[in-house]
Every structure is written in structure tokens, then in C-alpha cells.
Amino acid sequence: MLSFSSFVFSWRMRLLRLKNHKFAMILSIVFVVVILVWGAPAYKENWLDPFSTLDVPNRELHPRAIDKLGMINSDDLFHPLYYTNKKKIQELLSNLQHATLLSSSEQTLLALENQNVKYFTLHREPSNYHVEADYALQYYPRKGIVRFGQQLFRVNEATVYTFTQIASGMTSGWWK
């Protein structure tokens, strides 16, 4: 069994061998400190997948967290539909990244009151990173406009096509 003095001596000898490699030791210590200081705040789900859809911060609406989509059409308010194809939902959210915010003067010019509207619900299941939440999104198909919160956005053709595909593939009812 090793005594305390032999244990200290053995570690002292190991450290003396590293004395010749000062630059490597200093560089590795600096690297470890940088990783510890910068790594903890950087490792967040939001950072792993930057997202700016509809001017909403990542911590509030993260695209990988949305896994269900509900819809109610203004023509038939008593017939809800839902959609669970995660790949197509991710495609929709990716396409929504290219939506352009309409200025306040353009918003006042748009008459959306008498338009057909599809009410979408973006559903987020609870996880280690998020609590369960639903986000309301209104889509005006004739105008190609999405209302998210109090802002209006013009969507591109890819988003319109994805909305059409999702609407045609929805299941009657609501998710459980």
C-alpha cells in the first residue's frame, strides 16, 4: 500500500514531466476554461437550431418543438381538423421563415374582415426545454397572408403550397 508521502512524490514526478510541455498545458487549460465558460450558455435547444419565424424569439416558438397542427376553417366552424405529420409541419415552419412582415400602412390597406380564414393552432408538447403551449395562427388563402399575434405577414408560394398539402391531409376531429 502506498503511503501519503510516496503518493505526493509520484504526483510531483508526473508534474515535473509536464514542466517541459508548458505551452501545451497552458493551451489545454485555456481551452477547458473557454469551453466551461462559453459552453454552458451556448448549449441550449434554441442555439442548436436558429429560428426567426414570424419575428418570434426561439425561446417562445421553436420549430422542432411543434408536433401537431390543428385547423378550423371559417366556412365550417364546427368541424375541427388536425395534422400530425411532423416532417410536413417542419417544412411549413421552415417556409414561414421566409414570410415578410407587412408595414403598418400596408396592414391598414388590407381588408381582411370578409375573407375566408383558416384558424391554425400550432401545438407544442411539454419537454425538458418547453412547457406545453398552443400558438394561434390565422391564414388568409386568397391574400396569401398570415396573422400571427398582432402582426401580418405575406407568405411565399412554397408556404401556400405547404398549407394546401396540410389542409388536404388533415384528419377530422382533434388530437388527444
SEPAGU-330881 format. One record per residue (C-alpha): residue in one letter; x, y, z. Coordinates in nm, 2 decimals. Each point is the difference from the previous one (the first is absolute). Example, Ala and Ser with C-alpha at 12.3 -4.5 7.8 and 13.67 -1.06 7.14 Angstrom:
<pts>
<pt><resn>A</resn><X>1.23</X><Y>-0.45</Y><Z>0.78</Z></pt>
<pt><resn>S</resn><X>0.14</X><Y>0.34</Y><Z>-0.07</Z></pt>
</pts>
This chain:
<pts>
<pt><resn>M</resn><X>0.00</X><Y>0.00</Y><Z>0.00</Z></pt>
<pt><resn>L</resn><X>0.13</X><Y>0.35</Y><Z>-0.09</Z></pt>
<pt><resn>S</resn><X>0.07</X><Y>0.24</Y><Z>0.28</Z></pt>
<pt><resn>F</resn><X>-0.11</X><Y>0.37</Y><Z>-0.03</Z></pt>
<pt><resn>S</resn><X>0.36</X><Y>0.11</Y><Z>-0.06</Z></pt>
<pt><resn>S</resn><X>0.05</X><Y>-0.24</Y><Z>-0.29</Z></pt>
<pt><resn>F</resn><X>-0.33</X><Y>0.10</Y><Z>-0.15</Z></pt>
<pt><resn>V</resn><X>0.10</X><Y>0.37</Y><Z>0.02</Z></pt>
<pt><resn>F</resn><X>0.34</X><Y>-0.08</Y><Z>-0.14</Z></pt>
<pt><resn>S</resn><X>-0.15</X><Y>-0.20</Y><Z>-0.30</Z></pt>
<pt><resn>W</resn><X>-0.23</X><Y>0.29</Y><Z>-0.09</Z></pt>
<pt><resn>R</resn><X>0.29</X><Y>0.25</Y><Z>0.04</Z></pt>
<pt><resn>M</resn><X>0.20</X><Y>-0.21</Y><Z>-0.25</Z></pt>
<pt><resn>R</resn><X>-0.29</X><Y>-0.01</Y><Z>-0.24</Z></pt>
<pt><resn>L</resn><X>-0.03</X><Y>0.38</Y><Z>0.02</Z></pt>
<pt><resn>L</resn><X>0.38</X><Y>0.04</Y><Z>-0.06</Z></pt>
<pt><resn>R</resn><X>-0.04</X><Y>-0.20</Y><Z>-0.33</Z></pt>
<pt><resn>L</resn><X>-0.27</X><Y>0.25</Y><Z>-0.11</Z></pt>
<pt><resn>K</resn><X>0.24</X><Y>0.29</Y><Z>0.08</Z></pt>
<pt><resn>N</resn><X>0.16</X><Y>-0.05</Y><Z>-0.34</Z></pt>
<pt><resn>H</resn><X>-0.34</X><Y>0.04</Y><Z>-0.17</Z></pt>
<pt><resn>K</resn><X>-0.10</X><Y>0.34</Y><Z>0.15</Z></pt>
<pt><resn>F</resn><X>-0.15</X><Y>0.14</Y><Z>-0.32</Z></pt>
<pt><resn>A</resn><X>-0.22</X><Y>-0.31</Y><Z>-0.06</Z></pt>
<pt><resn>M</resn><X>-0.11</X><Y>0.00</Y><Z>0.37</Z></pt>
<pt><resn>I</resn><X>-0.09</X><Y>0.37</Y><Z>-0.01</Z></pt>
<pt><resn>L</resn><X>-0.18</X><Y>-0.03</Y><Z>-0.33</Z></pt>
<pt><resn>S</resn><X>-0.20</X><Y>-0.30</Y><Z>0.13</Z></pt>
<pt><resn>I</resn><X>-0.10</X><Y>0.18</Y><Z>0.32</Z></pt>
<pt><resn>V</resn><X>-0.11</X><Y>0.31</Y><Z>-0.20</Z></pt>
<pt><resn>F</resn><X>-0.20</X><Y>-0.23</Y><Z>-0.23</Z></pt>
<pt><resn>V</resn><X>-0.17</X><Y>-0.17</Y><Z>0.29</Z></pt>
<pt><resn>V</resn><X>-0.08</X><Y>0.33</Y><Z>0.17</Z></pt>
<pt><resn>V</resn><X>-0.15</X><Y>0.14</Y><Z>-0.32</Z></pt>
<pt><resn>I</resn><X>-0.21</X><Y>-0.31</Y><Z>-0.05</Z></pt>
<pt><resn>L</resn><X>-0.13</X><Y>0.02</Y><Z>0.35</Z></pt>
<pt><resn>V</resn><X>-0.08</X><Y>0.37</Y><Z>-0.02</Z></pt>
<pt><resn>W</resn><X>-0.14</X><Y>0.01</Y><Z>-0.35</Z></pt>
<pt><resn>G</resn><X>-0.14</X><Y>-0.35</Y><Z>-0.03</Z></pt>
<pt><resn>A</resn><X>-0.26</X><Y>0.01</Y><Z>0.27</Z></pt>
<pt><resn>P</resn><X>-0.20</X><Y>0.30</Y><Z>-0.13</Z></pt>
<pt><resn>A</resn><X>0.05</X><Y>-0.10</Y><Z>-0.36</Z></pt>
<pt><resn>Y</resn><X>-0.14</X><Y>-0.35</Y><Z>0.05</Z></pt>
<pt><resn>K</resn><X>-0.37</X><Y>0.07</Y><Z>-0.02</Z></pt>
<pt><resn>E</resn><X>-0.25</X><Y>-0.14</Y><Z>-0.24</Z></pt>
<pt><resn>N</resn><X>-0.06</X><Y>0.35</Y><Z>-0.14</Z></pt>
<pt><resn>W</resn><X>0.36</X><Y>0.04</Y><Z>-0.09</Z></pt>
<pt><resn>L</resn><X>0.02</X><Y>-0.33</Y><Z>-0.18</Z></pt>
<pt><resn>D</resn><X>-0.27</X><Y>0.10</Y><Z>-0.26</Z></pt>
<pt><resn>P</resn><X>-0.01</X><Y>0.37</Y><Z>-0.06</Z></pt>
<pt><resn>F</resn><X>-0.35</X><Y>0.10</Y><Z>-0.09</Z></pt>
<pt><resn>S</resn><X>-0.17</X><Y>0.34</Y><Z>-0.06</Z></pt>
<pt><resn>T</resn><X>-0.34</X><Y>-0.09</Y><Z>-0.14</Z></pt>
<pt><resn>L</resn><X>-0.26</X><Y>0.27</Y><Z>0.02</Z></pt>
<pt><resn>D</resn><X>0.24</X><Y>0.22</Y><Z>0.22</Z></pt>
<pt><resn>V</resn><X>-0.05</X><Y>-0.22</Y><Z>0.30</Z></pt>
<pt><resn>P</resn><X>0.31</X><Y>-0.08</Y><Z>0.21</Z></pt>
<pt><resn>N</resn><X>0.12</X><Y>-0.36</Y><Z>0.01</Z></pt>
<pt><resn>R</resn><X>-0.08</X><Y>-0.04</Y><Z>0.37</Z></pt>
<pt><resn>E</resn><X>-0.37</X><Y>0.06</Y><Z>-0.07</Z></pt>
<pt><resn>L</resn><X>-0.06</X><Y>-0.19</Y><Z>-0.33</Z></pt>
<pt><resn>H</resn><X>0.26</X><Y>-0.26</Y><Z>-0.09</Z></pt>
<pt><resn>P</resn><X>-0.07</X><Y>-0.19</Y><Z>-0.32</Z></pt>
<pt><resn>R</resn><X>0.12</X><Y>-0.34</Y><Z>0.12</Z></pt>
<pt><resn>A</resn><X>-0.24</X><Y>0.02</Y><Z>0.29</Z></pt>
<pt><resn>I</resn><X>-0.31</X><Y>0.04</Y><Z>-0.21</Z></pt>
<pt><resn>D</resn><X>-0.14</X><Y>-0.35</Y><Z>-0.07</Z></pt>
<pt><resn>K</resn><X>-0.37</X><Y>0.04</Y><Z>-0.06</Z></pt>
<pt><resn>L</resn><X>-0.21</X><Y>0.24</Y><Z>-0.20</Z></pt>
<pt><resn>G</resn><X>-0.37</X><Y>0.06</Y><Z>0.04</Z></pt>
<pt><resn>M</resn><X>-0.22</X><Y>0.19</Y><Z>-0.24</Z></pt>
<pt><resn>I</resn><X>-0.35</X><Y>0.15</Y><Z>0.00</Z></pt>
<pt><resn>N</resn><X>-0.13</X><Y>0.14</Y><Z>-0.33</Z></pt>
<pt><resn>S</resn><X>-0.22</X><Y>0.31</Y><Z>0.02</Z></pt>
<pt><resn>D</resn><X>-0.25</X><Y>-0.16</Y><Z>-0.24</Z></pt>
<pt><resn>D</resn><X>-0.05</X><Y>-0.29</Y><Z>0.24</Z></pt>
<pt><resn>L</resn><X>0.07</X><Y>0.10</Y><Z>0.36</Z></pt>
<pt><resn>F</resn><X>-0.14</X><Y>-0.32</Y><Z>0.15</Z></pt>
<pt><resn>H</resn><X>0.22</X><Y>-0.24</Y><Z>-0.18</Z></pt>
<pt><resn>P</resn><X>0.36</X><Y>0.01</Y><Z>0.14</Z></pt>
<pt><resn>L</resn><X>0.29</X><Y>-0.17</Y><Z>-0.16</Z></pt>
<pt><resn>Y</resn><X>0.35</X><Y>-0.10</Y><Z>0.11</Z></pt>
<pt><resn>Y</resn><X>0.32</X><Y>-0.10</Y><Z>-0.16</Z></pt>
<pt><resn>T</resn><X>0.30</X><Y>-0.19</Y><Z>0.15</Z></pt>
<pt><resn>N</resn><X>0.25</X><Y>-0.06</Y><Z>-0.28</Z></pt>
<pt><resn>K</resn><X>0.30</X><Y>0.15</Y><Z>0.17</Z></pt>
<pt><resn>K</resn><X>0.21</X><Y>0.02</Y><Z>-0.32</Z></pt>
<pt><resn>K</resn><X>-0.27</X><Y>0.21</Y><Z>-0.18</Z></pt>
<pt><resn>I</resn><X>-0.05</X><Y>0.22</Y><Z>0.30</Z></pt>
<pt><resn>Q</resn><X>0.38</X><Y>0.07</Y><Z>0.01</Z></pt>
<pt><resn>E</resn><X>-0.02</X><Y>0.08</Y><Z>-0.37</Z></pt>
<pt><resn>L</resn><X>-0.28</X><Y>0.25</Y><Z>0.07</Z></pt>
<pt><resn>L</resn><X>0.19</X><Y>0.16</Y><Z>0.28</Z></pt>
<pt><resn>S</resn><X>0.31</X><Y>0.02</Y><Z>-0.21</Z></pt>
<pt><resn>N</resn><X>-0.19</X><Y>0.17</Y><Z>-0.28</Z></pt>
<pt><resn>L</resn><X>-0.15</X><Y>0.24</Y><Z>0.25</Z></pt>
<pt><resn>Q</resn><X>0.35</X><Y>0.13</Y><Z>0.06</Z></pt>
<pt><resn>H</resn><X>-0.02</X><Y>0.17</Y><Z>-0.34</Z></pt>
<pt><resn>A</resn><X>-0.31</X><Y>0.19</Y><Z>0.09</Z></pt>
<pt><resn>T</resn><X>0.03</X><Y>0.38</Y><Z>-0.03</Z></pt>
<pt><resn>L</resn><X>-0.14</X><Y>0.23</Y><Z>0.26</Z></pt>
<pt><resn>L</resn><X>-0.26</X><Y>0.24</Y><Z>-0.14</Z></pt>
<pt><resn>S</resn><X>0.05</X><Y>0.36</Y><Z>0.11</Z></pt>
<pt><resn>S</resn><X>-0.28</X><Y>0.17</Y><Z>0.20</Z></pt>
<pt><resn>S</resn><X>-0.11</X><Y>0.21</Y><Z>-0.31</Z></pt>
<pt><resn>E</resn><X>-0.04</X><Y>-0.32</Y><Z>-0.20</Z></pt>
<pt><resn>Q</resn><X>-0.19</X><Y>-0.16</Y><Z>0.29</Z></pt>
<pt><resn>T</resn><X>-0.26</X><Y>0.28</Y><Z>0.00</Z></pt>
<pt><resn>L</resn><X>-0.05</X><Y>-0.03</Y><Z>-0.37</Z></pt>
<pt><resn>L</resn><X>-0.08</X><Y>-0.37</Y><Z>0.02</Z></pt>
<pt><resn>A</resn><X>-0.37</X><Y>-0.09</Y><Z>0.05</Z></pt>
<pt><resn>L</resn><X>0.01</X><Y>-0.34</Y><Z>0.16</Z></pt>
<pt><resn>E</resn><X>-0.34</X><Y>0.01</Y><Z>0.18</Z></pt>
<pt><resn>N</resn><X>-0.20</X><Y>-0.17</Y><Z>-0.28</Z></pt>
<pt><resn>Q</resn><X>0.27</X><Y>-0.24</Y><Z>-0.11</Z></pt>
<pt><resn>N</resn><X>0.00</X><Y>-0.38</Y><Z>0.04</Z></pt>
<pt><resn>V</resn><X>0.23</X><Y>-0.08</Y><Z>0.29</Z></pt>
<pt><resn>K</resn><X>0.15</X><Y>-0.32</Y><Z>0.13</Z></pt>
<pt><resn>Y</resn><X>0.08</X><Y>0.00</Y><Z>0.37</Z></pt>
<pt><resn>F</resn><X>0.31</X><Y>-0.21</Y><Z>0.08</Z></pt>
<pt><resn>T</resn><X>0.12</X><Y>-0.11</Y><Z>0.33</Z></pt>
<pt><resn>L</resn><X>0.37</X><Y>-0.08</Y><Z>0.03</Z></pt>
<pt><resn>H</resn><X>0.03</X><Y>-0.25</Y><Z>0.29</Z></pt>
<pt><resn>R</resn><X>0.31</X><Y>-0.05</Y><Z>0.20</Z></pt>
<pt><resn>E</resn><X>0.02</X><Y>-0.31</Y><Z>0.23</Z></pt>
<pt><resn>P</resn><X>0.18</X><Y>0.04</Y><Z>0.34</Z></pt>
<pt><resn>S</resn><X>0.37</X><Y>-0.09</Y><Z>0.01</Z></pt>
<pt><resn>N</resn><X>0.31</X><Y>0.07</Y><Z>0.20</Z></pt>
<pt><resn>Y</resn><X>0.03</X><Y>0.33</Y><Z>-0.18</Z></pt>
<pt><resn>H</resn><X>-0.36</X><Y>0.12</Y><Z>-0.03</Z></pt>
<pt><resn>V</resn><X>-0.33</X><Y>-0.01</Y><Z>0.17</Z></pt>
<pt><resn>E</resn><X>-0.31</X><Y>-0.10</Y><Z>-0.20</Z></pt>
<pt><resn>A</resn><X>-0.13</X><Y>0.29</Y><Z>-0.21</Z></pt>
<pt><resn>D</resn><X>-0.23</X><Y>0.08</Y><Z>-0.29</Z></pt>
<pt><resn>Y</resn><X>0.06</X><Y>0.28</Y><Z>-0.24</Z></pt>
<pt><resn>A</resn><X>-0.28</X><Y>0.15</Y><Z>-0.22</Z></pt>
<pt><resn>L</resn><X>0.07</X><Y>0.08</Y><Z>-0.36</Z></pt>
<pt><resn>Q</resn><X>-0.25</X><Y>0.13</Y><Z>-0.25</Z></pt>
<pt><resn>Y</resn><X>0.05</X><Y>-0.07</Y><Z>-0.37</Z></pt>
<pt><resn>Y</resn><X>-0.19</X><Y>0.20</Y><Z>-0.27</Z></pt>
<pt><resn>P</resn><X>0.04</X><Y>-0.22</Y><Z>-0.31</Z></pt>
<pt><resn>R</resn><X>-0.13</X><Y>0.25</Y><Z>-0.26</Z></pt>
<pt><resn>K</resn><X>0.24</X><Y>0.27</Y><Z>0.11</Z></pt>
<pt><resn>G</resn><X>0.30</X><Y>-0.22</Y><Z>0.09</Z></pt>
<pt><resn>I</resn><X>0.02</X><Y>0.16</Y><Z>0.34</Z></pt>
<pt><resn>V</resn><X>0.06</X><Y>-0.15</Y><Z>0.35</Z></pt>
<pt><resn>R</resn><X>-0.09</X><Y>0.18</Y><Z>0.32</Z></pt>
<pt><resn>F</resn><X>0.21</X><Y>-0.10</Y><Z>0.30</Z></pt>
<pt><resn>G</resn><X>-0.07</X><Y>0.19</Y><Z>0.31</Z></pt>
<pt><resn>Q</resn><X>-0.07</X><Y>0.36</Y><Z>-0.10</Z></pt>
<pt><resn>Q</resn><X>0.22</X><Y>0.00</Y><Z>-0.31</Z></pt>
<pt><resn>L</resn><X>-0.08</X><Y>-0.09</Y><Z>-0.36</Z></pt>
<pt><resn>F</resn><X>0.25</X><Y>-0.18</Y><Z>-0.22</Z></pt>
<pt><resn>R</resn><X>0.00</X><Y>-0.07</Y><Z>-0.38</Z></pt>
<pt><resn>V</resn><X>0.09</X><Y>-0.36</Y><Z>-0.08</Z></pt>
<pt><resn>N</resn><X>0.17</X><Y>-0.14</Y><Z>-0.31</Z></pt>
<pt><resn>E</resn><X>-0.13</X><Y>-0.26</Y><Z>-0.24</Z></pt>
<pt><resn>A</resn><X>0.18</X><Y>-0.29</Y><Z>0.17</Z></pt>
<pt><resn>T</resn><X>-0.18</X><Y>0.08</Y><Z>0.33</Z></pt>
<pt><resn>V</resn><X>-0.34</X><Y>0.03</Y><Z>-0.18</Z></pt>
<pt><resn>Y</resn><X>0.07</X><Y>-0.34</Y><Z>-0.16</Z></pt>
<pt><resn>T</resn><X>0.09</X><Y>-0.16</Y><Z>0.33</Z></pt>
<pt><resn>F</resn><X>-0.31</X><Y>0.15</Y><Z>0.16</Z></pt>
<pt><resn>T</resn><X>-0.20</X><Y>-0.16</Y><Z>-0.28</Z></pt>
<pt><resn>Q</resn><X>0.16</X><Y>-0.34</Y><Z>0.05</Z></pt>
<pt><resn>I</resn><X>-0.05</X><Y>0.01</Y><Z>0.37</Z></pt>
<pt><resn>A</resn><X>-0.36</X><Y>0.10</Y><Z>-0.03</Z></pt>
<pt><resn>S</resn><X>-0.08</X><Y>-0.28</Y><Z>-0.25</Z></pt>
<pt><resn>G</resn><X>0.17</X><Y>-0.26</Y><Z>0.23</Z></pt>
<pt><resn>M</resn><X>-0.16</X><Y>0.09</Y><Z>0.33</Z></pt>
<pt><resn>T</resn><X>-0.20</X><Y>-0.24</Y><Z>0.21</Z></pt>
<pt><resn>S</resn><X>-0.35</X><Y>0.08</Y><Z>0.13</Z></pt>
<pt><resn>G</resn><X>-0.02</X><Y>0.07</Y><Z>0.38</Z></pt>
<pt><resn>W</resn><X>0.26</X><Y>0.13</Y><Z>0.24</Z></pt>
<pt><resn>W</resn><X>0.31</X><Y>-0.16</Y><Z>0.15</Z></pt>
<pt><resn>K</resn><X>-0.01</X><Y>-0.16</Y><Z>0.34</Z></pt>
</pts>
